[in-house]
């Protein structure tokens, strides 16, 4: 175990590292936060993390490692739920970017998923009680319990296990279409590979393909990004669980560069559900609000920290935290 004083030294060292003055890559500093929808039923399909059209293409490669921790509680009805998601979820999200030219970048994402029963149910229920907030039915389940299960009366089903799982690998590309150092438009395309388990509820069993765009504008310390996607899933319909021919995703991001090396970022992400089912919780449009910071340090290192809250209370995580580093 680390001694308390030693722990404080590590924290102080980390703080100095994150805030150290150095070359601040402004285009990366004001990029959207790499936030994901962590509702397991939505993770079965492609759900993009917002991007920036101003992000630099002038490095042969760059790498980012994001980590997400979420609490999720979802069901269609209790005590006899057909859909029951009750867990805390840790996702390790490494992404490698390759710049092939001055205007073309390829990316590979290969996430790992770590579901667990968690430890925060007591604190969340107490918090809801203090502020007289809806409890989302948590009182009907034992605290710190685990489930990710669908047992549809018409036949579709999955049953997750409390263990490490590979997520769906994503291949994507961003191509600069027009712009300068203050504004830009880029085209986006992506393929989600069916590498996550369908029987455990983490994958749809088929690939998704997607096309989109992102438009970015920077004026002084302020910047904004607008992104939109059209996504085609190839999952086969199941009894009682139908999938749409296409669905959409989009995001709106505002960033303010407070210091040379730190930016405050607020973003909204949403779209419509890929499901057309007889279980109404799966059909709600997901919507997330994120507030966080991005920072740059010397030697090409950067970091991000964000808190994510849902709006619809369904088809999104209840609340989550994202922390990450990137370098090139």
N, C-alpha and C positions, 0 to 999 in steps of 0.2 A: 504494500500500500504506500502511496506517495505521501510523505510527510506534509503537514499543512503549510509550513513555510516554503517548502519546495514547490508545492502546488501554486502558491501565490507568485513565486518567481516565474513559473511557466506561464501563468496568465499574464503577468507584466511583460514578459518577453513576446508573447503572441500579440498583445496590444501594440507594442512598439513596432513589431513587424508589419501589422496591418496598417498602421498610421504613418509609417516611415515615408519620408518625402523621396520621390524619385520620378521617373518618367511616367506620367499618367496618360494612358491611352484613352483619350476622350471618347472616341467612337465606341469603344467597348464599355467604357464607364457608364454611359447613359443607355446601354442596351437593356431590353426588358429582362425581368427576372426569370430564371429557368424553372417556372412552377408547373406542376403537372396535376391533373385530376387524379386523385388517389382512391376514388370509389372503385372497388374491385370489379364491379359489373361494367363500368366504363373503361377500365384498363384493358379489357378484352379486345378493344378496338383502338385504332390510331387516334391519338389525342395530342396535338403538337404543343411544344413549349414555344412561346412567342420569340420572335427573332427581330433583328434590326437590319435595315437596308444600308445603314451607314457603317456597319461593322467592317473592320479592315480585312482586305484580301491579300495583304502584302507579306504574309508569313507562310512558309511552306506547310507548317502544321501548327496546331494548337490543341490543347487538351483541357477538359474540365471534368471535375468530379463533384457532382452534387449529391446531397443526402437529404432525404425527405422522411419526416416522421409524422404520422397522422393517426387520429382516432376516428373510427368509422362505426356507425350504428344505423342499420337500415333493415326494415322488414315490411312485408305487405300487411300482415295482421298477426296478432298474438292472442291466445297461446298457440294457435295452429298455423304458424307461418309457412308458406311455401317458399318464400325468399327470406333468408335471414343472414345478415352480414353484421358481425359484432366482433371487433378486433382493434388492435393497434398495429400499424403497418409501417415498417422501415424499408425504404427503397434506396439502394445504392445505384447511382445513375452516372456511369462514366460515358463521356462523349469525346470522340476524336474527330477533329476537323482537318481537312486537307485542301489547301488552295492549289488548284490546278492551273489557274491563270489569273490575270488581273481582275477578272470578273466572275470566276466560277469557283465555288467551294463545295466540296463533298463532305458529308458527315456520317458517322456510324455511332449508334447508341446501342449499348448492350446492358440493360438493367438487371439487377438481382433483387428479388422480393423476399422480405423476411416478415411473415405475419406472426403475430403472437397474441396471447390473451391480454397482455398489457398490465399496467399498474395504475392508470389514471382515472378509472371509473368513479371511485369514491370522491376524488377531488372535483370531477366534472359535475356530478350530481349535487355536491355541496354548493358549488358555484351557481348552478341553476336555481337551487333553493334560495340562496341569499338574495338573488335579484328577481325572484318570482318568474323565472323564464321557463318555457316549455321544456320538458325533460326528454322528449323524443321517444318515450317508451322504454328508456333504460331501466326503469324500476321493475319491469317485468322480467328482466334477465339477471342472473347472478353477476355480481361485479367481477371484473377482470376475467371474463370467460371468452371463449373463442368460437366463432362460426363463420364460415363462408360457404353457404349451401343454398342450392336451388333444387326443390323437389316438386316440380310442377305436376299438377294432377293430370295434365294432358300428355306428359311424357318427358319433357326436357328436364335435365338435371345436371348438377355438378356438386362435388363435395371436396373442399380443400382440406389440406393437412397443415398442422402447425410446424412448418419446416422451411428451410431455404428453397427458393424456386427461381429458375431463370425466367425473366420477363420476355416480352416480345422485342426482338431486335429490329431497329429502324434504320433504314438507309435514306438519306435525304440530300438534296442539292439546292443551292441558292445561286442565282445568276443575276448579275447587275444589268439592269435594263437601261436606266438613265439616271442622271443626277450629277452632283458635285459634292464638295465637302459639307454643304449645308442642307441638302435634301437629296433623296435617292428613292428609286423604286426598284425592287428586285422580284424576280419570279421564283417560286418555290415548288418543289415536287418531292414526294416521299413515297416509300414503300414500307409497310409494316409486314415483317415475316412472322409466320405462325409458330414461333419457337416456345411460347408459354403453353402450359398444360391446359387443354380444354376440359378434361375430366375434373380438374381441381378448380376450375372457374377463373383462371387467369388469362385464357386465350379463347378465341372464337373458333379455332381450328382451321382458319383460312387467312389468306393475305388481305391487306387493304392497300389501295393506292390513292394518292391524294395530289392535288395541284392547288396552288394558291399564290398569293402575292403579299408583299409587305411594303408599305410606304413610310418613310421616315423624314422628319423635319427637325433641324436644330437651329435655334435662334438665341444667341447669347448663352446663358446658363440653362435655358429651357429646351426641352426636346419632346417630341411626340412620335408615336409609332402606331400605325393602323395595319392590322393583318387579317386576312380572310382565307379560308380553305373550303374546298369542295372535296369530299371523301367518298370513295366507292368501296364498300366492304364486299367481300366475296363469300362470306359465311352462308352456309346452307340453312334454310328455314327448318325449324324443329317444331314438333307439336306444341302449340300454345306459346311459342317463342319465335316470332317473325322478325326479320331484319329489313330495314329500309334499303331501297336501291342506292340512295345517296344520303349523306347527312353533312352538316356544315359545322365549322368551328371558326371563331374569330376572337380578336383581342384588341384592346385599346390601352395604350401605355403612355403615361406622362412622367417625365424625369426632370429633376432639378439638381444641377451640380452645385452643392453647397460649398465645397472646398475643391482644391485642385485634385484631391485624391478620393473624394467621397461624393456620391450622388444619392438623393432620396428618390424612390421610385414608387408609383402607385399604378396598379393595372387591374383591368377587368377582363375576364375570359368567359366565354359562353358559346352557345350553339344549340343545336337540337339533338335529341337522343337518337342513336342508331337503331333503337328497338321499336317494334310495333307489336306489343304483346297484350295479353290479358291481365298482366300484373302491372297495375298503374304506377308503382314507384319507378319502374324501369323506363317509363315513357316521358318522364319530366325532363325539360331542358336543363342541363347543368349550367351553373353560373358561380364564378369565384371572384372574390375581391382580395387583392394582395397589396401589402405595404411592406417595403423593405429598403435595404441599402445595398449599393455596390461600391466597392473600393478598389483602388489600384495601389500597388507598391512598386518599389524599385525592382529591377531585374525581370520585368515582364510578368510578375505575379499579380493576381487579382483575387477578390473574394466577394461573396454575396451572402446576405442573410435576409430572410423574409418570413412573415407570418401570413397565413392564408385562412380566410373564413368563407364559408359558403353562404349563399343567399336563399336558395330554394329549399334547403334542408334535406333534399333527396338528390340522388345521382351525383353527389360530391361528398368528399370527406367532411366531417363535422368541423374540424380545425386541424391545421398542420403547420409545421415549421420546416423551412428549407434552408440549408446552409451549404456553401460550396466554395471551391477554389478553382482557379484556372491559370494556366501558364502557357507560354509559347517560346 
